[in-house]
Amino acid sequence: MLEEKDYLNKIINGDSLEVMKTIPEGAADIIVTSPPYNIRNSSGGGFRGTSKSYKWKNAALKDGYSDHSDDMPHDEYVAWQRECLTEMFRIIPDDGAIFYNHKWRVQNGLMQDRHDIVEGFPLRQIIIWQRAGGINFNDGYFLPTYEVIYLICKPDFTLAPKGNLHTDVWRIVQDSDNEHPAPFPIEIPERIINSTKAQTILDPFMGSGTTAAAAVRSSRDFIGIEISPKYCSLAEERIAQEKTADGFLEF
């Protein structure tokens, strides 16, 4: 197992599942994460389909993420994500929680509400993240504008005082000024963190460092894992900027 000095307030470049296996139980109070959605496996999201719907060919995710193609066979993807959730659940204490952001979709006429991923875990609530509108290139679909945050809790988890004043629908504009192809806005992890009593927040799919930046902004500790060296560098830069903005001094 890693020692605290090896993971606390650090971005670890590596495979999320393998790194989590080296993090001790109780190392993080909550987990806030948004894994790759396997969107390039989609049959209806614009990456595949008719030539008319293929206007997404210039979209940021058409080639997947840096160091992750995002087109696993569905059963393999589900098994991978369930393994990841199992490790996340091991890491958090009895009053811990996982905020797991994902996206519902219809695939080959069947609803994928991610039940096959979260089944068996103690799901307490779903939160709807309603994004702003955008451009819809597919004339066979209404414009999708929401994602889901699954709140998976251990038995003693409670919100911080006044944390329960938020509703379960969060209208937050998506991040449009970020090199990462699928960032979520800092307002999401910031709201989560400040609605809990957590001191240490883990994000095993750190991406460009949004969760870590929100933790720094909220005067909390973070643990980040990211497979892409490019995104690790982006995250480190973003964290440094947040520390400077908050008046941190490095000696």
Backbone as CSV, one residue per row, in Angstrom:
resi,resn,N_x,N_y,N_z,CA_x,CA_y,CA_z,C_x,C_y,C_z
1,MET,0.831,-1.195,0.000,0.000,0.000,0.000,0.875,1.259,0.000
2,LEU,0.392,2.285,-0.697,1.102,3.554,-0.697,1.019,4.208,0.672
3,GLU,2.039,4.983,1.006,2.007,5.804,2.205,1.357,7.143,1.874
4,GLU,0.837,7.813,2.905,0.100,9.052,2.687,0.890,10.077,1.889
5,LYS,2.170,10.168,2.150,3.002,11.153,1.463,3.077,10.892,-0.043
6,ASP,2.756,9.673,-0.452,2.839,9.306,-1.859,1.566,9.603,-2.644
7,TYR,0.472,9.903,-1.941,-0.771,10.136,-2.669,-1.513,11.391,-2.257
8,LEU,-1.306,11.907,-1.045,-2.099,13.046,-0.581,-1.666,14.324,-1.289
9,ASN,-2.650,15.022,-1.854,-2.421,16.255,-2.605,-1.462,16.044,-3.773
10,LYS,-1.629,14.901,-4.425,-0.821,14.577,-5.594,-1.712,14.049,-6.719
11,ILE,-1.229,14.240,-7.953,-1.831,13.609,-9.120,-0.939,12.437,-9.499
12,ILE,-1.466,11.236,-9.423,-0.698,10.032,-9.741,-0.982,9.636,-11.178
13,ASN,0.057,9.557,-11.982,-0.092,9.142,-13.374,-0.084,7.611,-13.438
14,GLY,-1.234,7.033,-13.774,-1.319,5.581,-13.835,-2.724,5.117,-14.105
15,ASP,-2.883,3.807,-14.218,-4.183,3.185,-14.429,-5.020,3.310,-13.155
16,SER,-6.225,3.839,-13.280,-7.035,4.143,-12.098,-7.281,2.922,-11.230
17,LEU,-7.642,1.812,-11.850,-7.960,0.609,-11.080,-6.731,0.085,-10.346
18,GLU,-5.613,0.012,-11.035,-4.402,-0.530,-10.417,-3.885,0.386,-9.311
19,VAL,-3.948,1.690,-9.529,-3.487,2.625,-8.490,-4.398,2.560,-7.273
20,MET,-5.721,2.507,-7.486,-6.637,2.443,-6.341,-6.366,1.228,-5.459
21,LYS,-5.916,0.135,-6.060,-5.607,-1.063,-5.276,-4.462,-0.828,-4.301
22,THR,-3.669,0.219,-4.525,-2.528,0.523,-3.647,-2.850,1.610,-2.627
23,ILE,-4.062,2.138,-2.666,-4.464,3.197,-1.731,-5.175,2.558,-0.536
24,PRO,-4.759,2.875,0.683,-5.334,2.198,1.856,-6.780,2.584,2.139
25,GLU,-7.474,1.723,2.857,-8.841,2.011,3.284,-8.868,3.271,4.139
26,GLY,-9.909,4.070,3.936,-10.063,5.289,4.718,-9.218,6.451,4.245
27,ALA,-8.511,6.299,3.126,-7.625,7.362,2.657,-8.399,8.585,2.160
28,ALA,-9.618,8.368,1.652,-10.436,9.467,1.145,-11.808,9.421,1.811
29,ASP,-12.340,10.586,2.134,-13.654,10.657,2.774,-14.786,10.506,1.765
30,ILE,-14.619,11.140,0.611,-15.596,10.980,-0.464,-14.835,10.845,-1.783
31,ILE,-15.535,10.335,-2.783,-14.997,10.225,-4.130,-15.932,10.980,-5.068
32,VAL,-15.358,11.863,-5.876,-16.114,12.630,-6.865,-15.461,12.355,-8.203
33,THR,-16.183,11.722,-9.101,-15.540,11.320,-10.352,-16.527,11.208,-11.497
34,SER,-15.986,11.342,-12.697,-16.745,11.156,-13.924,-15.880,10.318,-14.857
35,PRO,-16.149,9.028,-14.962,-15.296,8.156,-15.763,-15.532,8.374,-17.257
36,PRO,-14.652,7.833,-18.103,-14.965,7.828,-19.539,-16.300,7.122,-19.774
37,TYR,-17.116,7.652,-20.671,-18.473,7.148,-20.865,-18.564,6.016,-21.886
38,ASN,-17.446,5.654,-22.491,-17.468,4.649,-23.571,-18.316,5.134,-24.742
39,ILE,-18.260,6.413,-24.982,-19.182,7.037,-25.935,-18.861,6.672,-27.384
40,ARG,-17.616,6.321,-27.675,-17.280,5.959,-29.054,-17.797,4.568,-29.408
41,ASN,-18.341,3.863,-28.407,-19.018,2.593,-28.662,-20.481,2.820,-29.056
42,SER,-20.910,4.078,-29.016,-22.319,4.402,-29.226,-22.752,4.158,-30.668
43,SER,-23.998,3.696,-30.830,-24.563,3.518,-32.171,-25.464,4.678,-32.555
44,GLY,-25.723,5.588,-31.608,-26.688,6.641,-31.920,-26.253,8.027,-31.529
45,GLY,-25.023,8.194,-31.031,-24.604,9.494,-30.548,-23.936,10.365,-31.576
46,GLY,-23.858,9.920,-32.828,-23.274,10.746,-33.852,-21.913,10.281,-34.296
47,PHE,-21.227,9.453,-33.493,-19.927,8.956,-33.895,-20.074,7.832,-34.917
48,ARG,-21.206,7.139,-34.851,-21.516,6.139,-35.865,-22.933,6.418,-36.367
49,GLY,-23.293,5.779,-37.450,-24.661,5.962,-37.936,-24.661,6.482,-39.357
50,THR,-25.708,7.187,-39.742,-25.832,7.678,-41.104,-24.860,8.808,-41.354
51,SER,-24.633,9.080,-42.624,-23.733,10.178,-42.967,-24.275,11.500,-42.447
52,LYS,-25.602,11.597,-42.393,-26.207,12.829,-41.891,-25.885,13.031,-40.419
53,SER,-25.891,11.934,-39.625,-25.620,12.058,-38.193,-24.134,12.120,-37.891
54,TYR,-23.304,11.859,-38.914,-21.872,11.780,-38.658,-21.205,13.157,-38.633
55,LYS,-22.006,14.207,-38.552,-21.443,15.548,-38.451,-20.621,15.742,-37.192
56,TRP,-20.718,14.773,-36.264,-19.902,14.852,-35.040,-18.436,14.527,-35.319
57,LYS,-18.073,14.274,-36.588,-16.709,13.827,-36.879,-15.652,14.822,-36.422
58,ASN,-16.021,16.096,-36.252,-15.067,17.089,-35.773,-15.195,17.340,-34.270
59,ALA,-16.032,16.585,-33.599,-16.207,16.773,-32.161,-14.964,16.319,-31.414
60,ALA,-14.806,16.837,-30.198,-13.581,16.601,-29.431,-13.350,15.130,-29.120
61,LEU,-14.413,14.378,-28.930,-14.256,12.989,-28.499,-14.210,11.983,-29.655
62,LYS,-14.158,12.464,-30.893,-14.204,11.521,-32.008,-13.022,10.560,-31.995
63,ASP,-11.894,10.968,-31.427,-10.718,10.106,-31.339,-10.513,9.557,-29.932
64,GLY,-11.501,9.732,-29.070,-11.347,9.284,-27.688,-10.524,10.271,-26.874
65,TYR,-10.152,9.832,-25.680,-9.324,10.645,-24.803,-7.853,10.394,-25.104
66,SER,-6.996,11.263,-24.614,-5.572,10.981,-24.669,-5.300,9.733,-23.835
67,ASP,-4.687,8.714,-24.430,-4.315,7.456,-23.770,-5.505,6.571,-23.412
68,HIS,-6.697,6.850,-23.959,-7.851,5.968,-23.751,-8.791,6.148,-24.928
69,SER,-9.061,5.050,-25.673,-9.827,5.158,-26.912,-11.323,5.312,-26.681
70,ASP,-11.838,4.902,-25.508,-13.246,5.079,-25.141,-14.200,4.297,-26.044
71,ASP,-13.776,3.112,-26.488,-14.654,2.301,-27.334,-14.566,0.820,-26.967
72,MET,-14.611,0.527,-25.664,-14.545,-0.856,-25.205,-15.840,-1.592,-25.525
73,PRO,-15.799,-2.918,-25.743,-17.044,-3.695,-25.793,-17.845,-3.450,-24.514
74,HIS,-19.158,-3.345,-24.652,-19.979,-2.904,-23.520,-19.787,-3.768,-22.272
75,ASP,-19.798,-5.086,-22.416,-19.657,-5.965,-21.253,-18.314,-5.760,-20.551
76,GLU,-17.258,-5.535,-21.331,-15.949,-5.285,-20.729,-15.936,-3.946,-19.998
77,TYR,-16.597,-2.965,-20.595,-16.672,-1.649,-19.957,-17.399,-1.725,-18.618
78,VAL,-18.538,-2.413,-18.611,-19.307,-2.561,-17.371,-18.478,-3.270,-16.306
79,ALA,-17.807,-4.350,-16.676,-16.986,-5.097,-15.709,-15.878,-4.215,-15.149
80,TRP,-15.263,-3.428,-16.018,-14.191,-2.511,-15.588,-14.718,-1.471,-14.604
81,GLN,-15.853,-0.854,-14.940,-16.391,0.173,-14.060,-16.852,-0.412,-12.719
82,ARG,-17.385,-1.622,-12.719,-17.790,-2.253,-11.460,-16.565,-2.559,-10.587
83,GLU,-15.470,-2.964,-11.217,-14.234,-3.166,-10.460,-13.758,-1.850,-9.853
84,CYS,-13.853,-0.785,-10.638,-13.446,0.531,-10.136,-14.316,0.960,-8.961
85,LEU,-15.636,0.788,-9.080,-16.536,1.160,-7.981,-16.259,0.316,-6.734
86,THR,-15.913,-0.945,-6.921,-15.582,-1.809,-5.780,-14.379,-1.276,-5.023
87,GLU,-13.362,-0.835,-5.755,-12.182,-0.260,-5.102,-12.513,1.074,-4.445
88,MET,-13.301,1.894,-5.103,-13.717,3.162,-4.504,-14.448,2.921,-3.188
89,PHE,-15.350,1.937,-3.211,-16.148,1.646,-2.019,-15.263,1.133,-0.887
90,ARG,-14.226,0.395,-1.221,-13.287,-0.087,-0.202,-12.531,1.069,0.439
91,ILE,-12.170,2.054,-0.363,-11.322,3.143,0.108,-12.048,4.071,1.074
92,ILE,-13.333,4.352,0.835,-14.034,5.317,1.691,-14.395,4.691,3.044
93,PRO,-14.476,5.513,4.116,-14.828,5.008,5.449,-16.329,4.784,5.586
94,ASP,-16.768,4.390,6.781,-18.181,4.075,7.010,-19.099,5.291,6.865
95,ASP,-18.525,6.503,6.920,-19.337,7.700,6.696,-18.984,8.360,5.367
96,GLY,-18.458,7.561,4.441,-18.044,8.079,3.149,-19.093,7.894,2.068
97,ALA,-18.827,8.490,0.910,-19.773,8.413,-0.210,-19.019,8.554,-1.529
98,ILE,-19.647,8.046,-2.575,-19.142,8.162,-3.941,-20.153,8.961,-4.754
99,PHE,-19.697,10.004,-5.402,-20.521,10.779,-6.334,-20.025,10.429,-7.736
100,TYR,-20.801,9.604,-8.424,-20.375,8.956,-9.664,-21.180,9.526,-10.824
101,ASN,-20.553,10.401,-11.596,-21.228,11.094,-12.698,-21.165,10.259,-13.979
102,HIS,-22.332,9.988,-14.577,-22.362,9.217,-15.813,-23.488,9.749,-16.700
103,LYS,-23.645,9.141,-17.847,-24.641,9.613,-18.814,-25.507,8.452,-19.279
104,TRP,-26.818,8.648,-19.229,-27.740,7.657,-19.765,-27.793,7.790,-21.280
105,ARG,-28.084,6.674,-21.945,-28.263,6.705,-23.380,-29.092,5.503,-23.815
106,VAL,-29.614,5.582,-25.022,-30.280,4.452,-25.645,-29.297,3.840,-26.635
107,GLN,-29.061,2.542,-26.498,-28.110,1.837,-27.359,-28.826,0.656,-28.013
108,ASN,-28.902,0.670,-29.328,-29.574,-0.404,-30.071,-31.004,-0.619,-29.584
109,GLY,-31.692,0.482,-29.290,-33.078,0.417,-28.866,-33.296,0.078,-27.406
110,LEU,-32.220,-0.110,-26.634,-32.323,-0.465,-25.223,-31.791,0.671,-24.348
111,MET,-32.473,0.890,-23.239,-32.075,1.944,-22.313,-30.848,1.531,-21.523
112,GLN,-29.797,2.342,-21.579,-28.625,2.157,-20.725,-28.671,3.232,-19.649
113,ASP,-29.263,2.883,-18.497,-29.324,3.817,-17.385,-28.232,3.516,-16.363
114,ARG,-27.247,2.720,-16.787,-26.076,2.344,-15.995,-26.429,1.474,-14.796
115,HIS,-27.651,0.922,-14.822,-28.045,-0.011,-13.765,-27.084,-1.192,-13.691
116,ASP,-26.585,-1.621,-14.866,-25.677,-2.766,-14.865,-24.343,-2.447,-14.215
117,ILE,-24.008,-1.159,-14.099,-22.776,-0.754,-13.416,-23.008,-0.597,-11.917
118,VAL,-24.075,0.075,-11.522,-24.272,0.422,-10.105,-25.059,-0.627,-9.331
119,GLU,-25.604,-1.625,-10.010,-26.397,-2.656,-9.327,-25.583,-3.319,-8.215
120,GLY,-26.209,-3.438,-7.035,-25.558,-4.090,-5.904,-24.839,-3.138,-4.981
121,PHE,-24.553,-1.937,-5.446,-23.953,-0.923,-4.581,-25.071,-0.143,-3.884
122,PRO,-24.835,0.352,-2.670,-25.903,1.028,-1.916,-26.197,2.423,-2.460
123,LEU,-27.005,2.456,-3.507,-27.381,3.706,-4.147,-28.444,4.404,-3.310
124,ARG,-28.168,5.630,-2.908,-29.111,6.375,-2.075,-29.963,7.340,-2.885
125,GLN,-29.390,7.928,-3.921,-30.104,8.978,-4.645,-29.440,9.193,-6.003
126,ILE,-30.204,9.725,-6.955,-29.589,10.231,-8.172,-29.807,11.739,-8.228
127,ILE,-28.802,12.427,-8.715,-28.856,13.874,-8.911,-28.795,14.113,-10.415
128,ILE,-29.641,14.983,-10.910,-29.642,15.322,-12.333,-28.816,16.585,-12.533
129,TRP,-27.785,16.462,-13.365,-27.043,17.652,-13.783,-27.616,18.105,-15.120
130,GLN,-28.300,19.236,-15.093,-28.884,19.802,-16.304,-27.925,20.836,-16.875
131,ARG,-27.368,20.526,-18.041,-26.442,21.432,-18.700,-27.216,22.470,-19.500
132,ALA,-26.477,23.437,-20.014,-27.084,24.386,-20.944,-27.312,23.684,-22.275
133,GLY,-28.062,24.318,-23.150,-28.271,23.771,-24.476,-27.009,23.867,-25.316
134,GLY,-27.089,23.415,-26.540,-25.946,23.446,-27.434,-26.420,23.256,-28.856
135,ILE,-25.518,22.782,-29.708,-25.863,22.537,-31.103,-26.168,21.059,-31.290
136,ASN,-27.294,20.753,-31.885,-27.689,19.370,-32.125,-27.517,19.055,-33.610
137,PHE,-26.532,18.204,-33.940,-26.260,17.869,-35.325,-27.102,16.701,-35.833
138,ASN,-27.840,16.048,-34.958,-28.568,14.842,-35.347,-30.063,15.140,-35.387
139,ASP,-30.649,15.114,-36.586,-32.058,15.481,-36.699,-32.992,14.355,-36.298
140,GLY,-32.454,13.241,-35.783,-33.296,12.160,-35.291,-33.501,12.185,-33.794
141,TYR,-32.910,13.176,-33.105,-32.946,13.217,-31.647,-33.232,14.627,-31.150
142,PHE,-33.940,14.738,-30.027,-33.979,15.999,-29.311,-32.619,16.218,-28.652
143,LEU,-32.266,17.460,-28.434,-30.961,17.812,-27.880,-30.828,17.311,-26.438
144,PRO,-29.877,16.408,-26.152,-29.696,15.937,-24.773,-28.980,16.986,-23.922
145,THR,-29.514,17.260,-22.742,-28.938,18.318,-21.899,-28.773,17.901,-20.437
146,TYR,-28.776,16.587,-20.150,-28.614,16.216,-18.745,-27.703,15.008,-18.601
147,GLU,-27.100,14.918,-17.433,-26.346,13.744,-17.020,-26.778,13.401,-15.601
148,VAL,-26.311,12.263,-15.110,-26.762,11.763,-13.808,-25.566,11.599,-12.879
149,ILE,-25.726,12.006,-11.635,-24.728,11.758,-10.597,-25.339,10.766,-9.615
150,TYR,-24.753,9.581,-9.548,-25.223,8.556,-8.619,-24.563,8.793,-7.261
151,LEU,-25.378,8.887,-6.224,-24.861,9.027,-4.862,-24.892,7.648,-4.207
152,ILE,-23.707,7.065,-4.078,-23.537,5.740,-3.477,-22.897,5.932,-2.111
153,CYS,-23.582,5.485,-1.062,-23.163,5.840,0.298,-22.889,4.621,1.162
154,LYS,-21.950,4.784,2.067,-21.834,3.867,3.191,-22.829,4.299,4.268
155,PRO,-23.125,3.435,5.240,-24.308,3.650,6.093,-24.310,4.922,6.924
156,ASP,-23.136,5.430,7.318,-23.106,6.576,8.228,-22.928,7.914,7.525
157,PHE,-23.031,7.916,6.206,-22.829,9.176,5.477,-23.981,10.140,5.716
158,THR,-23.640,11.388,6.032,-24.613,12.477,6.110,-24.018,13.714,5.458
159,LEU,-24.870,14.605,5.043,-24.413,15.866,4.472,-24.004,16.829,5.574
160,ALA,-23.249,17.849,5.203,-22.896,18.912,6.138,-24.132,19.752,6.441
161,PRO,-24.118,20.508,7.535,-25.245,21.399,7.817,-25.571,22.282,6.611
162,LYS,-26.830,22.350,6.266,-27.379,23.108,5.143,-27.050,22.492,3.777
163,GLY,-26.284,21.404,3.768,-26.005,20.750,2.496,-27.264,20.229,1.838
164,ASN,-28.255,19.856,2.641,-29.494,19.291,2.099,-30.452,20.354,1.563
165,LEU,-30.023,21.619,1.543,-30.868,22.672,0.980,-30.844,22.658,-0.548
166,HIS,-29.836,22.025,-1.126,-29.803,21.881,-2.587,-30.873,20.876,-3.023
167,THR,-31.453,21.115,-4.181,-32.392,20.145,-4.749,-31.604,19.036,-5.448
168,ASP,-32.310,18.070,-6.025,-31.645,16.990,-6.741,-31.569,17.257,-8.244
169,VAL,-31.840,18.495,-8.660,-31.617,18.922,-10.041,-30.682,20.133,-10.003
170,TRP,-29.516,19.975,-10.610,-28.501,21.026,-10.582,-28.367,21.625,-11.973
171,ARG,-28.739,22.874,-12.123,-28.634,23.576,-13.407,-27.298,24.312,-13.435
172,ILE,-26.336,23.704,-14.062,-24.973,24.231,-14.087,-24.458,24.171,-15.523
173,VAL,-23.948,25.287,-16.010,-23.451,25.369,-17.385,-22.171,24.550,-17.513
174,GLN,-22.052,23.810,-18.604,-20.869,22.985,-18.798,-19.643,23.836,-19.074
175,ASP,-18.473,23.259,-18.870,-17.200,23.950,-19.065,-16.866,23.964,-20.552
176,SER,-16.673,25.145,-21.110,-16.361,25.256,-22.536,-14.948,25.776,-22.783
177,ASP,-14.197,26.030,-21.715,-12.852,26.592,-21.845,-11.851,25.641,-21.207
178,ASN,-11.664,24.479,-21.837,-10.848,23.425,-21.243,-10.313,22.537,-22.362
179,GLU,-9.022,22.196,-22.308,-8.424,21.356,-23.343,-8.900,19.905,-23.274
180,HIS,-9.376,19.480,-22.120,-9.885,18.121,-21.992,-11.161,17.990,-22.822
181,PRO,-11.370,16.871,-23.527,-12.531,16.775,-24.412,-13.869,16.627,-23.706
182,ALA,-13.871,16.252,-22.431,-15.147,16.041,-21.737,-15.049,16.490,-20.281
183,PRO,-14.787,17.768,-20.046,-14.664,18.232,-18.664,-16.028,18.469,-18.029
184,PHE,-16.110,18.333,-16.697,-17.303,18.836,-16.049,-16.945,20.134,-15.336
185,PRO,-17.919,21.031,-15.142,-17.628,22.342,-14.568,-17.205,22.228,-13.106
186,ILE,-16.348,23.134,-12.675,-15.834,23.085,-11.313,-16.948,23.267,-10.289
187,GLU,-18.050,23.876,-10.703,-19.167,24.076,-9.767,-19.735,22.756,-9.253
188,ILE,-19.615,21.681,-10.043,-20.160,20.395,-9.591,-19.358,19.825,-8.422
189,PRO,-18.037,19.570,-8.557,-17.317,19.076,-7.388,-17.278,20.078,-6.244
190,GLU,-17.275,21.368,-6.550,-17.265,22.373,-5.488,-18.552,22.294,-4.661
191,ARG,-19.686,22.152,-5.318,-20.950,22.024,-4.592,-20.967,20.746,-3.754
192,ILE,-20.508,19.655,-4.349,-20.475,18.387,-3.620,-19.594,18.490,-2.385
193,ILE,-18.381,18.980,-2.576,-17.419,19.074,-1.469,-17.959,19.940,-0.349
194,ASN,-18.505,21.095,-0.698,-18.986,22.020,0.321,-20.310,21.594,0.943
195,SER,-20.942,20.573,0.369,-22.169,20.030,0.952,-21.877,18.841,1.860
196,THR,-20.601,18.484,2.008,-20.212,17.349,2.843,-19.206,17.788,3.900
197,LYS,-18.891,16.861,4.768,-17.901,17.122,5.821,-16.526,16.598,5.422
198,ALA,-16.376,16.182,4.195,-15.154,15.517,3.744,-13.946,16.447,3.809
199,GLN,-12.831,15.883,4.254,-11.571,16.615,4.246,-10.701,16.190,3.068
200,THR,-10.791,14.915,2.669,-9.964,14.417,1.570,-10.861,13.843,0.482
201,ILE,-10.626,14.297,-0.747,-11.477,13.927,-1.878,-10.623,13.218,-2.920
202,LEU,-11.080,12.050,-3.347,-10.401,11.280,-4.385,-11.165,11.375,-5.695
203,ASP,-10.411,11.571,-6.781,-10.972,11.438,-8.120,-10.061,10.508,-8.914
204,PRO,-10.487,9.259,-9.159,-9.644,8.303,-9.881,-9.625,8.502,-11.392
205,PHE,-10.453,9.414,-11.893,-10.431,9.799,-13.312,-10.294,11.321,-13.352
206,MET,-9.134,11.810,-12.947,-8.962,13.226,-12.650,-9.048,14.117,-13.871
207,GLY,-8.692,13.621,-15.051,-8.763,14.466,-16.239,-7.911,15.706,-16.085
208,SER,-8.508,16.853,-16.322,-7.767,18.113,-16.291,-7.663,18.721,-14.900
209,GLY,-8.104,17.996,-13.865,-7.891,18.457,-12.499,-9.035,19.220,-11.863
210,THR,-10.233,19.093,-12.417,-11.365,19.868,-11.908,-11.657,19.572,-10.439
211,THR,-11.718,18.292,-10.071,-12.029,17.938,-8.684,-10.944,18.427,-7.741
212,ALA,-9.681,18.285,-8.138,-8.576,18.755,-7.298,-8.628,20.264,-7.129
213,ALA,-8.910,20.983,-8.208,-9.016,22.440,-8.124,-10.146,22.853,-7.189
214,ALA,-11.270,22.132,-7.260,-12.386,22.425,-6.359,-12.014,22.139,-4.915
215,ALA,-11.239,21.080,-4.674,-10.799,20.759,-3.315,-9.896,21.864,-2.778
216,VAL,-8.946,22.315,-3.589,-8.054,23.406,-3.168,-8.866,24.663,-2.887
217,ARG,-9.803,24.956,-3.758,-10.640,26.147,-3.582,-11.450,26.068,-2.287
218,SER,-11.779,24.850,-1.873,-12.586,24.641,-0.663,-11.737,24.322,0.566
219,SER,-10.411,24.485,0.438,-9.468,24.236,1.539,-9.534,22.789,2.029
220,ARG,-9.620,21.855,1.081,-9.608,20.433,1.397,-8.407,19.775,0.701
221,ASP,-8.131,18.549,1.087,-7.079,17.765,0.456,-7.651,16.958,-0.705
222,PHE,-6.785,16.538,-1.608,-7.232,15.754,-2.756,-6.262,14.619,-3.038
223,ILE,-6.787,13.623,-3.746,-5.987,12.547,-4.341,-6.468,12.412,-5.776
224,GLY,-5.556,12.474,-6.717,-5.935,12.365,-8.116,-5.218,11.233,-8.813
225,ILE,-5.916,10.551,-9.704,-5.329,9.503,-10.540,-5.727,9.808,-11.979
226,GLU,-4.757,9.731,-12.875,-5.041,10.017,-14.280,-4.046,9.260,-15.154
227,ILE,-4.565,8.549,-16.153,-3.716,7.704,-16.996,-2.926,8.501,-18.033
228,SER,-3.415,9.680,-18.393,-2.787,10.461,-19.456,-1.746,11.433,-18.893
229,PRO,-0.487,11.327,-19.308,0.514,12.315,-18.894,0.125,13.739,-19.296
230,LYS,-0.505,13.862,-20.460,-0.933,15.190,-20.918,-1.933,15.808,-19.948
231,TYR,-2.946,15.034,-19.548,-3.954,15.574,-18.646,-3.385,15.783,-17.247
232,CYS,-2.424,14.949,-16.841,-1.750,15.166,-15.553,-1.081,16.535,-15.537
233,SER,-0.423,16.884,-16.632,0.235,18.189,-16.719,-0.789,19.320,-16.653
234,LEU,-1.904,19.144,-17.372,-2.973,20.150,-17.307,-3.489,20.303,-15.878
235,ALA,-3.657,19.166,-15.194,-4.161,19.195,-13.820,-3.184,19.904,-12.885
236,GLU,-1.903,19.609,-13.014,-0.897,20.243,-12.166,-0.890,21.755,-12.377
237,GLU,-0.991,22.174,-13.628,-1.030,23.611,-13.918,-2.267,24.259,-13.308
238,ARG,-3.384,23.572,-13.428,-4.627,24.132,-12.908,-4.603,24.237,-11.385
239,ILE,-4.059,23.225,-10.734,-3.954,23.243,-9.269,-3.038,24.375,-8.821
240,ALA,-1.915,24.540,-9.517,-0.983,25.622,-9.186,-1.655,26.982,-9.331
241,GLN,-2.444,27.150,-10.383,-3.167,28.399,-10.580,-4.182,28.638,-9.478
242,GLU,-4.863,27.571,-9.065,-5.855,27.703,-7.998,-5.191,28.075,-6.685
243,LYS,-4.034,27.477,-6.399,-3.302,27.804,-5.169,-2.848,29.249,-5.184
244,THR,-2.383,29.720,-6.331,-1.952,31.115,-6.447,-3.126,32.055,-6.250
245,ALA,-4.264,31.698,-6.851,-5.458,32.526,-6.716,-5.942,32.604,-5.283
246,ASP,-5.736,31.488,-4.532,-6.189,31.434,-3.148,-5.133,31.915,-2.153
247,GLY,-4.005,32.372,-2.679,-3.010,32.948,-1.798,-2.072,31.952,-1.162
248,PHE,-1.990,30.711,-1.697,-1.050,29.745,-1.182,0.364,30.177,-1.595
249,LEU,1.322,29.913,-0.732,2.712,30.170,-1.013,3.489,28.884,-0.979
250,GLU,4.310,28.640,-1.974,5.120,27.425,-2.019,6.529,27.757,-1.532
251,PHE,7.043,26.972,-0.622,8.414,27.173,-0.103,9.261,25.951,-0.436
